[in-house]
Amino acid sequence: MPRPSLPKPACSVARALEILGDRWTLLLVREILFGTRRFDDFAAHLGIARTVLTERLNRLVEADILLQTPLKPGGRRFGYDLAPKGQDLVPALLAVMQWGDRWLQSPETVPIRVIERTSGEELPAIQLRGRSGQLLAVDALDWAPGPGAGASEIAPLIAAYEAQRPVRARPVPSPRRAAAKTGAVRQRRVKPAAAA
């Protein structure tokens, strides 16, 4: 049964899930990341019905996430590779994988470690970082309407988000601490001399 399309422009998460919301999508990206390229190998590794696999691969090629490429130069058989749009999914895939390793496995049951090819070192946990590189906790995040927030399809949702948004006081450094950080020197106030 085909899923109804969301109106455009809609929330980016909702639009992404139109393509990515199926369990097979990220599993196919995982397979390609780990070197699988052939249809028969996808079917064998995933245990997916061939009709479902055909439909998912076609949808991902149509969405410019996957490319069909010859398995051998000049060959007539084709395999699949990640298009640039698919390569941009790799951090999301690895974040889901690391989440599963942390919350659904034990250190002894983690099935695959992703390592950096040149160093052989395991990839560190994907984390939210600010522009200056500092780690960000969830409570450090805020949001602001984007350029498409006024579109009629999304404006009511943006207005609802704004109405329910808690306004939290952000920590403000004390004047002494701020002065010390900027190198400012505190000056002593001198009382004016009494008139004689």
C-alpha positions as CSV (number, residue, x, y, z in Angstrom):
1,M,0.0,0.0,0.0
2,P,1.6,3.3,-1.1
3,R,2.1,5.9,1.6
4,P,0.6,9.3,1.1
5,S,3.1,12.0,0.3
6,L,3.4,14.9,2.6
7,P,2.7,18.4,1.2
8,K,5.8,20.4,0.3
9,P,7.5,22.2,2.0
10,A,7.0,20.1,5.1
11,C,9.2,19.3,8.1
12,S,12.5,18.0,6.9
13,V,12.3,15.1,9.3
14,A,8.9,14.1,7.8
15,R,10.2,14.5,4.3
16,A,13.3,12.4,5.0
17,L,11.2,9.7,6.6
18,E,9.2,9.5,3.4
19,I,12.4,7.9,1.9
20,L,14.2,6.6,5.0
21,G,11.4,5.5,7.2
22,D,11.5,1.9,6.0
23,R,13.9,-0.5,7.8
24,W,15.4,-1.7,4.6
25,T,16.7,1.7,3.5
26,L,19.5,2.1,6.2
27,L,20.2,-1.6,6.0
28,L,20.9,-1.3,2.3
29,V,23.1,1.7,2.9
30,R,24.9,-0.4,5.6
31,E,25.4,-3.2,3.1
32,I,26.9,-0.9,0.5
33,L,29.1,0.7,3.1
34,F,30.4,-2.7,4.0
35,G,31.1,-3.6,0.4
36,T,27.9,-5.4,-0.8
37,R,27.0,-4.4,-4.4
38,R,25.2,-7.2,-6.1
39,F,21.4,-7.8,-5.9
40,D,21.8,-11.5,-5.0
41,D,24.2,-10.6,-2.1
42,F,21.7,-8.0,-0.7
43,A,19.0,-10.7,-0.8
44,A,21.2,-13.3,0.9
45,H,22.6,-10.9,3.6
46,L,19.3,-9.3,4.5
47,G,16.8,-12.2,4.0
48,I,14.6,-9.8,2.1
49,A,12.1,-10.9,-0.5
50,R,13.4,-10.3,-4.0
51,T,10.3,-8.3,-5.0
52,V,10.7,-6.0,-1.9
53,L,14.4,-5.7,-2.6
54,T,13.7,-4.7,-6.2
55,E,11.2,-2.0,-5.1
56,R,13.5,-0.6,-2.4
57,L,16.6,-0.5,-4.7
58,N,14.5,1.2,-7.5
59,R,13.1,3.8,-5.0
60,L,16.6,4.6,-3.7
61,V,18.0,5.0,-7.2
62,E,15.1,7.2,-8.1
63,A,15.7,9.3,-4.9
64,D,19.4,9.7,-6.0
65,I,20.6,7.9,-2.8
66,L,22.0,4.9,-4.8
67,L,23.7,4.7,-8.2
68,Q,23.6,1.7,-10.5
69,T,27.1,1.1,-11.8
70,P,28.7,-1.7,-13.9
71,L,30.2,-4.4,-11.7
72,K,33.2,-4.6,-14.1
73,P,34.4,-1.9,-16.4
74,G,32.4,-2.2,-19.6
75,G,30.3,-5.1,-18.1
76,R,26.7,-5.7,-18.7
77,R,25.9,-6.6,-15.1
78,F,25.2,-3.8,-12.7
79,G,25.6,-3.3,-8.9
80,Y,24.9,-0.5,-6.5
81,D,27.0,2.3,-5.0
82,L,26.2,5.2,-2.8
83,A,25.5,8.5,-4.6
84,P,26.6,11.7,-2.9
85,K,23.2,11.9,-1.3
86,G,23.6,8.4,0.1
87,Q,27.1,9.1,1.3
88,D,25.6,12.0,3.4
89,L,23.5,9.3,5.2
90,V,26.5,7.5,6.5
91,P,26.9,9.7,9.7
92,A,23.2,9.0,10.4
93,L,23.7,5.3,9.9
94,L,26.7,5.2,12.1
95,A,24.9,7.2,14.8
96,V,22.1,4.7,14.8
97,M,24.6,1.8,14.9
98,Q,26.5,3.4,17.8
99,W,23.2,4.0,19.6
100,G,22.3,0.3,19.2
101,D,25.8,-0.7,20.4
102,R,25.4,1.4,23.5
103,W,21.8,0.7,24.5
104,L,20.9,-2.7,22.9
105,Q,24.2,-4.6,23.1
106,S,26.8,-5.3,25.8
107,P,30.5,-4.6,25.3
108,E,30.9,-8.4,24.6
109,T,28.1,-8.6,22.0
110,V,28.9,-5.6,19.7
111,P,29.0,-7.3,16.3
112,I,31.0,-4.7,14.2
113,R,33.4,-2.0,15.1
114,V,33.8,0.8,12.5
115,I,37.4,1.8,12.2
116,E,39.4,4.5,10.4
117,R,41.1,2.8,7.5
118,T,44.5,4.7,7.8
119,S,44.9,4.4,11.6
120,G,43.0,1.3,12.4
121,E,41.5,3.1,15.3
122,E,37.8,2.7,16.2
123,L,35.6,5.6,15.2
124,P,34.7,7.7,18.3
125,A,31.1,8.2,19.2
126,I,29.2,10.6,17.0
127,Q,28.3,13.5,19.2
128,L,26.7,16.9,18.9
129,R,29.3,19.7,18.9
130,G,29.0,23.5,18.7
131,R,30.8,25.6,16.2
132,S,33.8,26.0,18.6
133,G,34.0,22.2,19.0
134,Q,32.5,21.9,22.5
135,L,30.2,19.0,23.3
136,L,26.5,19.9,23.4
137,A,23.9,18.3,25.6
138,V,20.3,18.1,24.5
139,D,19.4,21.0,26.9
140,A,21.9,23.2,25.1
141,L,19.9,23.0,21.9
142,D,17.4,25.6,20.8
143,W,15.6,26.2,17.5
144,A,14.6,29.0,15.3
145,P,12.2,29.2,12.3
146,G,14.0,28.7,9.0
147,P,13.4,30.4,5.6
148,G,10.5,28.0,4.8
149,A,8.7,28.4,8.1
150,G,6.1,30.7,6.6
151,A,4.9,28.2,4.0
152,S,1.2,27.5,4.5
153,E,1.7,23.7,4.9
154,I,4.2,24.1,7.8
155,A,3.4,27.5,9.4
156,P,0.8,26.1,11.8
157,L,3.2,23.5,13.1
158,I,6.0,26.1,13.5
159,A,3.5,28.4,15.4
160,A,2.6,25.5,17.7
161,Y,6.2,24.8,18.4
162,E,6.8,28.4,19.2
163,A,3.8,28.4,21.5
164,Q,4.9,25.4,23.5
165,R,8.6,26.3,23.6
166,P,9.7,26.6,27.1
167,V,11.7,29.7,27.7
168,R,14.6,28.7,29.9
169,A,17.0,31.1,31.5
170,R,20.4,30.6,30.1
171,P,23.3,30.8,32.5
172,V,25.0,34.2,32.6
173,P,28.5,34.5,33.9
174,S,28.9,36.7,36.9
175,P,30.6,40.0,36.3
176,R,33.7,39.0,38.1
177,R,34.1,35.8,36.1
178,A,33.4,37.6,32.8
179,A,35.9,40.3,33.7
180,A,38.6,37.7,34.5
181,K,38.0,35.9,31.2
182,T,38.3,39.0,29.1
183,G,41.3,40.3,30.9
184,A,39.5,43.3,32.2
185,V,41.0,44.9,35.3
186,R,38.7,45.9,38.1
187,Q,39.2,49.5,39.1
188,R,38.6,50.7,42.6
189,R,36.1,53.5,42.9
190,V,37.5,56.5,44.6
191,K,35.1,58.7,46.5
192,P,35.3,62.3,45.6
193,A,37.2,64.5,48.1
194,A,35.0,66.6,50.3
195,A,34.9,70.2,49.5
196,A,36.9,72.3,52.0
